[in-house]
Amino acid sequence: MTSIAEKKGLKIRRAKSADAPRIAVLSGQLGYPATAAQMRKRLRGIKPASQHAVFVADSAKDGVIGWVHVSREPLLEVEIRAEVNGLVVAEGQRSLGAGAKLLAAAEEWARKHGCKSMSVRSNVIRERAHRFYERHGYEHYKTQKSFRKPL
């Protein structure tokens, strides 16, 4: 059976610097606005490739319609795992398969880099995202508060 994403000519590939303007727009839709220049700088800073990957969903018709950033997290308290640091699909393109393909690419990258599990954090108000992750085998295992301090 062919998915809607496959019918639209959707390809998952590594992000390039030229994708920065579209990634920035999508980041804004996720609630994290950024300029193209800021995003280009951030993309350059996501290194080394053995610790991080950014994949985009590139539609033949609409261009880049989504992205995922995954990183490898060597931690003391658990075996090495990967974390989805961000995943967004463009408004109007959601629920058509791009998010699932991006998540699958992130999981495959994690497996290839020796990760034993994946984790993702999602704002409590993102109920649709929570259902998406649960449909893909993720379990809600704890609720926590996040703290931030400017340096």
C-alpha positions as CSV (number, residue, x, y, z in Angstrom):
1,M,0.0,0.0,0.0
2,T,1.4,3.4,-1.0
3,S,1.3,6.1,1.7
4,I,0.2,9.7,0.9
5,A,3.8,10.8,1.6
6,E,5.1,8.4,-1.1
7,K,2.5,9.6,-3.6
8,K,3.6,13.2,-3.0
9,G,7.2,12.2,-3.9
10,L,8.5,12.7,-0.4
11,K,12.2,12.0,0.2
12,I,13.9,12.0,3.6
13,R,17.5,13.3,3.4
14,R,20.1,15.0,5.5
15,A,19.6,18.8,5.9
16,K,21.9,21.1,3.9
17,S,22.9,24.7,4.6
18,A,20.6,25.7,1.7
19,D,17.6,24.3,3.7
20,A,18.2,26.9,6.5
21,P,15.5,29.4,5.4
22,R,12.8,26.7,5.3
23,I,14.0,25.0,8.5
24,A,13.8,28.4,10.2
25,V,10.2,29.0,9.0
26,L,9.2,25.5,10.3
27,S,11.0,26.1,13.6
28,G,8.7,29.2,14.0
29,Q,5.7,27.0,13.4
30,L,6.9,24.8,16.3
31,G,7.1,27.9,18.5
32,Y,10.8,28.6,18.2
33,P,11.3,31.5,15.7
34,A,14.6,31.9,14.0
35,T,16.0,33.8,11.0
36,A,17.6,32.0,8.1
37,A,21.0,33.3,9.2
38,Q,20.5,32.0,12.8
39,M,19.4,28.6,11.5
40,R,22.4,28.4,9.1
41,K,24.7,29.0,12.0
42,R,22.9,26.5,14.2
43,L,23.1,23.8,11.5
44,R,26.9,24.4,11.2
45,G,27.2,24.0,15.0
46,I,25.4,20.6,15.1
47,K,28.6,18.5,15.1
48,P,30.1,16.0,15.1
49,A,28.0,13.9,12.7
50,S,28.5,10.9,15.0
51,Q,26.5,12.7,17.7
52,H,23.8,14.6,15.8
53,A,21.7,14.3,12.6
54,V,19.2,16.6,11.0
55,F,16.9,15.1,8.4
56,V,14.4,17.0,6.3
57,A,11.2,15.7,4.5
58,D,11.6,17.1,1.0
59,S,8.4,17.0,-1.2
60,A,8.8,17.1,-4.9
61,K,5.8,19.5,-5.0
62,D,6.3,21.7,-1.9
63,G,10.0,21.5,-1.0
64,V,11.1,21.0,2.6
65,I,7.9,20.4,4.6
66,G,9.5,19.0,7.8
67,W,12.6,18.3,9.8
68,V,13.8,16.3,12.7
69,H,17.0,16.8,14.9
70,V,18.2,13.7,16.7
71,S,21.2,13.4,18.9
72,R,23.1,10.6,20.7
73,E,23.1,11.1,24.4
74,P,25.9,9.3,26.4
75,L,24.6,9.4,29.9
76,L,25.8,7.9,33.2
77,E,22.3,6.9,34.4
78,V,21.2,4.8,31.4
79,E,22.7,3.0,28.4
80,I,23.4,5.2,25.5
81,R,20.3,6.6,23.9
82,A,19.1,9.0,21.3
83,E,16.8,11.9,21.8
84,V,14.5,13.7,19.3
85,N,15.5,17.3,20.0
86,G,12.9,18.7,17.6
87,L,10.4,17.4,15.0
88,V,8.0,19.6,13.0
89,V,5.9,19.2,9.9
90,A,4.5,22.2,8.1
91,E,0.9,23.2,8.9
92,G,-1.3,21.8,6.2
93,Q,1.1,18.9,5.6
94,R,0.5,17.1,8.9
95,S,-1.0,13.6,9.3
96,L,0.1,12.7,5.8
97,G,3.1,10.6,6.7
98,A,6.0,13.0,6.7
99,G,6.4,12.9,10.5
100,A,6.4,9.1,10.6
101,K,9.1,9.0,7.9
102,L,11.2,11.6,9.7
103,L,10.9,9.7,13.0
104,A,11.8,6.4,11.3
105,A,14.9,8.1,9.8
106,A,15.9,9.3,13.3
107,E,15.4,5.9,14.8
108,E,17.4,4.2,12.1
109,W,20.2,6.7,12.6
110,A,20.1,6.0,16.4
111,R,20.3,2.3,15.8
112,K,23.3,2.7,13.5
113,H,25.0,4.8,16.2
114,G,24.7,2.2,19.0
115,C,21.7,3.7,20.8
116,K,19.6,1.3,22.8
117,S,16.5,3.5,23.1
118,M,15.0,6.8,21.9
119,S,13.4,9.5,24.0
120,V,11.5,12.6,23.2
121,R,10.2,15.5,25.2
122,S,7.0,17.2,24.2
123,N,5.3,20.3,25.7
124,V,2.3,19.3,27.8
125,I,0.0,21.4,25.5
126,R,1.0,19.4,22.4
127,E,-1.7,16.7,22.8
128,R,-1.7,15.9,19.0
129,A,2.1,15.3,19.2
130,H,1.7,13.0,22.2
131,R,-0.8,10.8,20.3
132,F,1.6,10.7,17.4
133,Y,4.5,9.5,19.5
134,E,2.3,6.9,21.3
135,R,1.1,5.6,17.9
136,H,4.8,5.0,17.1
137,G,5.5,3.0,20.2
138,Y,6.7,5.7,22.6
139,E,5.4,5.4,26.2
140,H,4.8,8.3,28.5
141,Y,7.1,7.4,31.5
142,K,7.4,10.6,33.5
143,T,6.3,14.2,33.8
144,Q,8.9,16.8,34.8
145,K,9.5,20.5,35.0
146,S,12.1,22.2,32.8
147,F,14.3,25.0,34.1
148,R,16.4,27.4,32.1
149,K,19.0,30.1,33.0
150,P,20.5,32.6,30.6
151,L,24.3,32.6,30.7
